[in-house]
Amino acid sequence: MTTPQLTAAGLAALRGNARRNALAGEAMHRLEPLYGPVVWAPRFNALEELIFTVLTQHTSDTNAEAAYNSLRKQFPTWMDVIEAGADEIAESIKHGGLANQKAPRIREMLRIILERTGRLELEFLATMPLEEARAWLISLPGVGKKTTGIVLNFALGMPAMPVDTHIYRVARRLGLIGLKTNVDDAHDIMEIQIPPGDIFRYHILLITHGRQTCKAQRPLCGECPLADLCAAKPVFAKAFDTSKYRRPVRGGQTL
Ligand code: SF4
């Protein structure tokens, strides 16, 4: 059992960003023994990560992996994808869902990257300041803050925070962001809650917590090491006290 560095009373004494930063640090301190250790290691180069991330949209990682492997097998180079018909690409990624939308988007991304840089790689982004690299990627069709964060952080080790649905849910419940904060703003707020070198760990620990403990429908608050610090825990405790589950609501918003 990890010794808490921040107590509920200590947290209550803090306000604003100091409160959220302290909570973020404490969350990592308590979650890493449970889900870690977390060590950054790139799984793909930056362009591969970008294409893989497009394939993960609206499907499971397993389906996205099947689609990615099929794409790479059928089109060994990215130039092969640019030169292929959208229907051929869609057929090769059909296991990932929304193939007819993803196929032309992937081909267009690759075409634009080649047109702008003369190359089919994105490692040059690591030489740019973070905001420039982010703006470059976001200018590609269909690329938002989450995809940008994944590419820059996972592949290049840059301090960009990707916020997915699990992290957004955990962050709202815990109080790392406000209940009315939208997911786009959550990226900016959470990115500066911890030191830049900890962003990958922060992302992985919160996403794992969301998948394994702070689940969407019925969070396991009784097993949660953050329960004493959590803004939503009393709401869930009350809701789960009834024999029939009802979705907890606070302030008119589903938590
Ligand atoms: S106490 Fe419950 S709602 Fe709060 S973070 Fe833990 S699992 Fe999620």
Residues whose N, C-alpha, C, O or C-beta is under 5 A from the ligand:
A	BS01	SF4	R173 T213 C214 P219 L220 C221 C224 L226 A227 C230 A232 K233
